């Protein structure tokens, strides 16, 4: 492991020198490419240097004890230092193993989130709005920005469908675990007898595709314009600025009606289409490489029931990792780090286990 890390550390130093070269600084694309690799190696190299410092401390303490002739108090102090160094080394070694796990190439990307009401009709549509608010507040807490793409509202203020982009470094690394079926159990406002209803909402989280890596043949697209629709109100456009893009080879349809400009709506719709097609292509490549055992923590199956939100008990349960917490109000206000961190930890543990088996 440490031979591999030393190679990465050497590469890190090489990149550091390149970033100071005038030719590289003058070439924006090259500079960005090198900086991206440099930043990806930085956490490993910093941790490795910390490991080497702790290793030196351990060796110095061992040498002092081997030399002997120490006063009792000083010897006790050196033994404590040795024990601390050994414990620190064990911790750092495990952290380095995690940092060396293959990184998801999409982790640093922005995301497109698509939320659709499932079983439950109007109640499902209302909960779609709750989830949209939750993700928006989470994004705000991270300093990320949220940008609406398409909204299909209901009369009671819910969403049959809502799609939006979250722009922020590492957004996909955090939100990729949200894809799947979210189940809600609560008493609807329209329920006169106080019975608990169960509804479902589907969430899809797509990494944003970059233009340079995924081109679409214009001949494969059918683009229609229409007037924005919705439950009513001032947001309804009187001009045909909404865009519907159909990808003819796959039959995939994307609509965007949030902006008043046709061009902006078209640009957003194409971003969504590219991201959906990129996800399909990446999934195909992964399946061709190996049919390996799926992780406990699903990150892409839209049919997988991943979570239940139980309002009467104030309870949230993530079924993939058996996590139950009684902070539903906090969660719905965007405080979802506890859940996401638990999912990341479980995912890493599963990958480490598979790595050791191989």
RODO-2510 file (C-alpha; in nm, 4 decimals, decimal comma):
residues 358
     n   res          X          Y          Z
     1     x     0,0000     0,0000     0,0000
     2     x     0,2701     0,2472     0,0978
     3     x     0,4696     0,1890    -0,2232
     4     x     0,1594     0,2923    -0,4168
     5     x     0,1098     0,5977    -0,1954
     6     x     0,4745     0,7038    -0,2456
     7     x     0,4208     0,6953    -0,6228
     8     x     0,1148     0,9194    -0,5769
     9     x     0,3161     1,1534    -0,3517
    10     x     0,5864     1,1819    -0,6199
    11     x     0,3199     1,2594    -0,8788
    12     x     0,1742     1,5235    -0,6468
    13     x     0,5131     1,6980    -0,6203
    14     x     0,5535     1,6790    -0,9985
    15     x     0,2138     1,8400    -1,0522
    16     x     0,2935     2,1085    -0,7950
    17     x     0,5982     2,2094    -0,9987
    18     x     0,4025     2,2046    -1,3253
    19     x     0,1437     2,4436    -1,1850
    20     x     0,4202     2,7038    -1,1522
    21     x     0,5362     2,6722    -1,5156
    22     x     0,4425     2,9784    -1,7289
    23     x     0,3323     2,7634    -2,0252
    24     x     0,0883     2,5705    -1,8061
    25     x    -0,0453     2,8848    -1,6353
    26     x    -0,1092     3,0401    -1,9780
    27     x    -0,3068     2,7376    -2,1011
    28     x    -0,6405     2,7555    -1,9148
    29     x    -0,7572     2,4045    -2,0110
    30     x    -0,4248     2,2417    -1,9281
    31     x    -0,4001     2,4300    -1,5992
    32     x    -0,7535     2,3219    -1,5032
    33     x    -0,6772     1,9593    -1,5926
    34     x    -0,3570     1,9517    -1,3846
    35     x    -0,5196     2,1350    -1,0934
    36     x    -0,8037     1,8782    -1,0904
    37     x    -0,5557     1,5897    -1,0604
    38     x    -0,3492     1,7837    -0,8036
    39     x    -0,6535     1,8430    -0,5828
    40     x    -0,7610     1,4775    -0,6107
    41     x    -0,4200     1,3637    -0,4792
    42     x    -0,3918     1,6272    -0,2049
    43     x    -0,5973     1,4501     0,0686
    44     x    -0,3954     1,1283     0,0257
    45     x    -0,0582     1,3061     0,0300
    46     x    -0,1443     1,5183     0,3348
    47     x    -0,2582     1,2072     0,5232
    48     x     0,0536     1,0173     0,4122
    49     x     0,2809     1,2946     0,5408
    50     x     0,0935     1,2833     0,8704
    51     x     0,1503     0,9065     0,8771
    52     x     0,5264     0,9486     0,8165
    53     x     0,5496     1,2048     1,0980
    54     x     0,3754     0,9635     1,3372
    55     x     0,6042     0,6829     1,2167
    56     x     0,9123     0,8937     1,2938
    57     x     0,7736     0,9695     1,6406
    58     x     0,7238     0,5968     1,7005
    59     x     1,0785     0,5126     1,5853
    60     x     1,2349     0,7851     1,8014
    61     x     1,0435     0,6651     2,1084
    62     x     1,1450     0,3019     2,0436
    63     x     1,5092     0,4063     2,0024
    64     x     1,5052     0,5971     2,3313
    65     x     1,3654     0,2931     2,5116
    66     x     1,6223     0,0637     2,3485
    67     x     1,9093     0,2921     2,4571
    68     x     1,7961     0,2613     2,8190
    69     x     1,9325     0,4663     3,1106
    70     x     1,6151     0,6757     3,1354
    71     x     1,4774     0,8103     3,4568
    72     x     1,1486     0,6518     3,5586
    73     x     0,9287     0,9598     3,4929
    74     x     1,0899     1,0260     3,1559
    75     x     1,0643     0,6591     3,0602
    76     x     0,6914     0,6612     3,1446
    77     x     0,6471     0,9697     2,9287
    78     x     0,8278     0,8050     2,6342
    79     x     0,6168     0,4886     2,6710
    80     x     0,2983     0,6975     2,6621
    81     x     0,4264     0,8784     2,3534
    82     x     0,5008     0,5447     2,1894
    83     x     0,1512     0,4137     2,2663
    84     x    -0,0085     0,7326     2,1311
    85     x     0,2004     0,7106     1,8118
    86     x     0,1003     0,3474     1,7550
    87     x    -0,2693     0,4236     1,8016
    88     x    -0,2395     0,7225     1,5704
    89     x    -0,0665     0,5075     1,3075
    90     x    -0,3478     0,2523     1,3174
    91     x    -0,6061     0,5257     1,2660
    92     x    -0,4094     0,6887     0,9845
    93     x    -0,3567     0,3527     0,8142
    94     x    -0,7342     0,2904     0,8027
    95     x    -0,7953     0,6433     0,6738
    96     x    -0,5389     0,5909     0,3977
    97     x    -0,7095     0,2667     0,2941
    98     x    -1,0349     0,4598     0,2535
    99     x    -0,8649     0,7374     0,0556
   100     x    -0,7164     0,4764    -0,1788
   101     x    -1,0552     0,3281    -0,2654
   102     x    -1,1464     0,3882    -0,6321
   103     x    -1,3190     0,7247    -0,6523
   104     x    -1,6462     0,7706    -0,8333
   105     x    -1,5499     0,9942    -1,1300
   106     x    -1,8817     1,1766    -1,0946
   107     x    -1,8359     1,2744    -0,7293
   108     x    -1,7259     1,6347    -0,7898
   109     x    -2,0041     1,7132    -1,0361
   110     x    -2,3167     1,9231    -1,0052
   111     x    -2,6377     1,7224    -0,9958
   112     x    -2,9776     1,7237    -1,1597
   113     x    -3,2497     1,6047    -0,9222
   114     x    -3,5823     1,4792    -1,0561
   115     x    -3,8670     1,4222    -0,8093
   116     x    -4,1921     1,2577    -0,9204
   117     x    -4,5052     1,1759    -0,7266
   118     x    -4,5761     0,8022    -0,7251
   119     x    -4,8528     0,6088    -0,5528
   120     x    -5,0844     0,8308    -0,3501
   121     x    -5,2075     1,0941    -0,5940
   122     x    -5,2292     1,4432    -0,4449
   123     x    -5,0638     1,3337    -0,1199
   124     x    -4,7618     1,2062    -0,3139
   125     x    -4,7470     1,5346    -0,5055
   126     x    -4,7513     1,7323    -0,1793
   127     x    -4,4663     1,5216    -0,0394
   128     x    -4,2684     1,5867    -0,3585
   129     x    -4,2797     1,9511    -0,2524
   130     x    -4,1578     1,8583     0,0963
   131     x    -3,8575     1,6739    -0,0499
   132     x    -3,7799     1,9615    -0,2870
   133     x    -3,7744     2,1993     0,0103
   134     x    -3,5543     1,9555     0,2082
   135     x    -3,2933     1,9293    -0,0685
   136     x    -3,3024     2,3047    -0,1337
   137     x    -3,2367     2,3806     0,2341
   138     x    -2,9591     2,1190     0,2451
   139     x    -2,7964     2,2756    -0,0608
   140     x    -2,8188     2,6204     0,0969
   141     x    -2,6503     2,4928     0,4146
   142     x    -2,3586     2,3722     0,1986
   143     x    -2,3255     2,7016     0,0150
   144     x    -2,4539     2,5431    -0,3082
   145     x    -2,7058     2,7029    -0,5445
   146     x    -3,0343     2,5557    -0,6665
   147     x    -3,1761     2,6244    -1,0110
   148     x    -3,5234     2,5120    -1,1217
   149     x    -3,5522     2,3290    -1,4534
   150     x    -3,9117     2,2115    -1,4816
   151     x    -4,2206     2,2165    -1,2582
   152     x    -4,5556     2,0431    -1,3007
   153     x    -4,7745     2,1736    -1,0170
   154     x    -5,1064     2,0473    -0,8814
   155     x    -5,4033     2,2521    -0,7668
   156     x    -5,3168     2,2019    -0,3971
   157     x    -4,9590     2,3242    -0,4380
   158     x    -4,7813     1,9914    -0,4768
   159     x    -4,5713     1,8702    -0,7666
   160     x    -4,6509     1,5851    -1,0008
   161     x    -4,2938     1,6376    -1,1132
   162     x    -4,0188     1,8845    -1,0328
   163     x    -3,6626     1,8861    -1,1617
   164     x    -3,3816     2,1166    -1,0566
   165     x    -3,0061     2,1505    -1,0654
   166     x    -2,7831     2,1811    -0,7598
   167     x    -2,4521     2,3511    -0,8355
   168     x    -2,1717     2,2867    -0,5894
   169     x    -1,8414     2,1043    -0,5631
   170     x    -1,8994     1,7490    -0,4450
   171     x    -2,2779     1,7707    -0,4784
   172     x    -2,3030     1,4292    -0,6439
   173     x    -2,0780     1,2634    -0,3832
   174     x    -2,3346     1,3561    -0,1175
   175     x    -2,6657     1,3311    -0,3005
   176     x    -2,6121     1,0208    -0,5163
   177     x    -2,7503     0,8010    -0,2377
   178     x    -3,0901     0,9757    -0,2619
   179     x    -3,1967     0,7965    -0,5817
   180     x    -3,4841     0,5581    -0,5228
   181     x    -3,8353     0,5396    -0,3800
   182     x    -3,9122     0,7534    -0,0740
   183     x    -4,2184     0,6409     0,1226
   184     x    -4,4212     0,8724     0,3453
   185     x    -4,6717     0,7726     0,6126
   186     x    -4,8902     1,0533     0,7461
   187     x    -5,2462     1,1787     0,7851
   188     x    -5,3340     1,3924     0,4811
   189     x    -5,4972     1,7301     0,5424
   190     x    -5,7905     1,6112     0,3308
   191     x    -5,8444     1,3026     0,5502
   192     x    -6,1451     1,3733     0,7765
   193     x    -6,1159     1,0564     0,9895
   194     x    -5,7461     1,0892     1,0719
   195     x    -5,6345     0,7731     0,8950
   196     x    -5,2672     0,7348     0,8060
   197     x    -5,2028     0,7110     0,4340
   198     x    -4,8911     0,5672     0,2687
   199     x    -4,7636     0,7403    -0,0456
   200     x    -4,4467     0,7169    -0,2494
   201     x    -4,2235     0,9614    -0,4322
   202     x    -3,9457     0,8709    -0,6752
   203     x    -3,6163     1,0609    -0,6676
   204     x    -3,3510     1,0391    -0,9398
   205     x    -3,0115     1,2080    -0,8944
   206     x    -2,8070     1,2492    -1,2127
   207     x    -2,4496     1,3805    -1,2396
   208     x    -2,4389     1,6762    -1,4772
   209     x    -2,2844     1,5816    -1,8114
   210     x    -2,0104     1,8071    -1,9441
   211     x    -2,0410     1,9215    -2,3043
   212     x    -1,6920     1,8031    -2,3921
   213     x    -1,7653     1,4419    -2,3016
   214     x    -2,1121     1,3897    -2,4448
   215     x    -2,2235     1,5248    -2,7793
   216     x    -2,5725     1,4798    -2,9229
   217     x    -2,6354     1,4768    -3,2956
   218     x    -2,8835     1,7621    -3,3655
   219     x    -3,0504     1,5362    -3,6230
   220     x    -3,1482     1,3038    -3,3364
   221     x    -3,3502     1,5761    -3,1662
   222     x    -3,7085     1,6900    -3,2100
   223     x    -3,7661     2,0260    -3,0404
   224     x    -4,1160     2,1646    -2,9770
   225     x    -4,2240     2,4883    -2,8127
   226     x    -4,5409     2,5356    -2,6089
   227     x    -4,6899     2,7636    -2,3455
   228     x    -4,6021     2,7023    -1,9829
   229     x    -4,8724     2,5267    -1,7863
   230     x    -4,9436     2,4787    -1,4211
   231     x    -5,1954     2,5332    -1,1460
   232     x    -5,2336     2,8990    -1,2425
   233     x    -5,1023     3,2337    -1,1241
   234     x    -4,8492     3,4872    -1,2476
   235     x    -4,5902     3,2314    -1,3559
   236     x    -4,7967     3,1174    -1,6555
   237     x    -4,6369     3,2558    -1,9703
   238     x    -4,8516     3,4065    -2,2449
   239     x    -4,5864     3,3212    -2,5051
   240     x    -4,4604     2,9816    -2,6206
   241     x    -4,1325     2,9842    -2,4310
   242     x    -4,1503     2,6321    -2,2828
   243     x    -3,9399     2,3678    -2,4568
   244     x    -3,9923     1,9960    -2,5131
   245     x    -3,6917     1,8017    -2,6440
   246     x    -3,7364     1,4474    -2,7735
   247     x    -3,4313     1,2277    -2,8298
   248     x    -3,5504     1,0242    -3,1284
   249     x    -3,3161     0,7192    -3,0943
   250     x    -3,4227     0,6517    -2,7327
   251     x    -3,7642     0,8193    -2,7216
   252     x    -3,6504     1,0130    -2,4133
   253     x    -3,8464     1,3358    -2,3548
   254     x    -3,7340     1,6353    -2,1484
   255     x    -3,9403     1,9474    -2,0805
   256     x    -3,8272     2,2804    -1,9410
   257     x    -4,0617     2,5725    -1,8745
   258     x    -3,9041     2,7555    -1,5834
   259     x    -3,7391     3,0367    -1,7781
   260     x    -3,9218     3,2988    -1,9863
   261     x    -3,6585     3,2642    -2,2572
   262     x    -3,6843     2,9866    -2,5158
   263     x    -3,3066     2,9714    -2,5443
   264     x    -3,2526     2,9312    -2,1691
   265     x    -3,5183     2,6608    -2,1487
   266     x    -3,3624     2,4786    -2,4434
   267     x    -3,0174     2,4959    -2,2807
   268     x    -3,1504     2,3541    -1,9537
   269     x    -3,3464     2,0783    -2,1300
   270     x    -3,0363     1,9708    -2,3239
   271     x    -2,8373     1,9585    -1,9987
   272     x    -3,0922     1,7201    -1,8496
   273     x    -3,1017     1,5072    -2,1650
   274     x    -2,7213     1,4795    -2,1802
   275     x    -2,7076     1,3871    -1,8121
   276     x    -2,9702     1,1135    -1,8537
   277     x    -2,7932     0,9700    -2,1590
   278     x    -2,4564     0,9888    -1,9823
   279     x    -2,5938     0,7934    -1,6866
   280     x    -2,7273     0,5226    -1,9204
   281     x    -2,3908     0,5001    -2,0976
   282     x    -2,1938     0,4826    -1,7723
   283     x    -2,4257     0,2131    -1,6363
   284     x    -2,3783     0,0130    -1,9565
   285     x    -1,9985     0,0405    -1,9259
   286     x    -2,0058    -0,0669    -1,5605
   287     x    -2,2160    -0,3721    -1,6468
   288     x    -1,9756    -0,4675    -1,9267
   289     x    -1,6673    -0,4365    -1,7049
   290     x    -1,7885    -0,6732    -1,4337
   291     x    -2,1029    -0,8248    -1,2916
   292     x    -1,9796    -0,7869    -0,9364
   293     x    -2,1856    -0,8039    -0,6199
   294     x    -2,3921    -0,4897    -0,5627
   295     x    -2,3131    -0,2752    -0,2633
   296     x    -2,5593    -0,2702     0,0256
   297     x    -2,5952     0,1017    -0,0373
   298     x    -2,7840     0,1492    -0,3632
   299     x    -2,7101     0,4650    -0,5581
   300     x    -2,9111     0,4399    -0,8746
   301     x    -3,2056     0,2018    -0,8765
   302     x    -3,5198     0,4143    -0,9017
   303     x    -3,7420     0,1186    -0,8100
   304     x    -3,5616     0,0501    -0,4821
   305     x    -3,7529     0,1595    -0,1710
   306     x    -3,4804     0,3324     0,0223
   307     x    -3,6461     0,5314     0,2980
   308     x    -3,9642     0,5785     0,5024
   309     x    -4,0754     0,9077     0,6608
   310     x    -4,3280     0,8357     0,9381
   311     x    -4,4935     1,1580     1,0558
   312     x    -4,6995     1,0262     1,3536
   313     x    -4,3849     0,8841     1,5175
   314     x    -4,1487     1,1586     1,3952
   315     x    -3,9372     0,8763     1,2581
   316     x    -3,7156     0,8307     0,9545
   317     x    -3,5835     0,4875     0,8540
   318     x    -3,3270     0,4245     0,5817
   319     x    -3,3884     0,0614     0,4835
   320     x    -3,0530     0,0073     0,3086
   321     x    -2,8466     0,0378     0,6253
   322     x    -3,1125    -0,0122     0,8943
   323     x    -3,0752     0,3431     1,0239
   324     x    -3,3658     0,4848     1,2271
   325     x    -3,3674     0,8345     1,3744
   326     x    -3,6415     1,0307     1,5504
   327     x    -3,5600     1,3773     1,4148
   328     x    -3,8029     1,3981     1,1260
   329     x    -3,8642     1,7738     1,1586
   330     x    -3,4889     1,8421     1,1517
   331     x    -3,4413     1,6178     0,8498
   332     x    -3,7219     1,7824     0,6535
   333     x    -3,5602     2,1198     0,7293
   334     x    -3,2527     2,0070     0,5365
   335     x    -3,0444     1,8600     0,8188
   336     x    -2,9644     1,5338     0,6400
   337     x    -2,5879     1,5116     0,7031
   338     x    -2,6336     1,2408     0,9673
   339     x    -2,8086     1,0160     0,7134
   340     x    -2,5700     1,0919     0,4277
   341     x    -2,2605     1,0389     0,6461
   342     x    -2,3986     0,7018     0,7623
   343     x    -2,4602     0,5979     0,4012
   344     x    -2,1094     0,7027     0,2953
   345     x    -1,9593     0,5086     0,5874
   346     x    -2,1599     0,1960     0,5011
   347     x    -2,0648     0,2252     0,1351
   348     x    -1,6945     0,2561     0,2199
   349     x    -1,7109    -0,0384     0,4592
   350     x    -1,8684    -0,2538     0,1880
   351     x    -1,6046    -0,1522    -0,0668
   352     x    -1,3220    -0,2198     0,1801
   353     x    -1,4697    -0,5620     0,2484
   354     x    -1,4873    -0,6411    -0,1231
   355     x    -1,1320    -0,5148    -0,1714
   356     x    -1,0032    -0,7493     0,1011
   357     x    -1,1937    -1,0439    -0,0483
   358     x    -1,0325    -0,9806    -0,3842
***
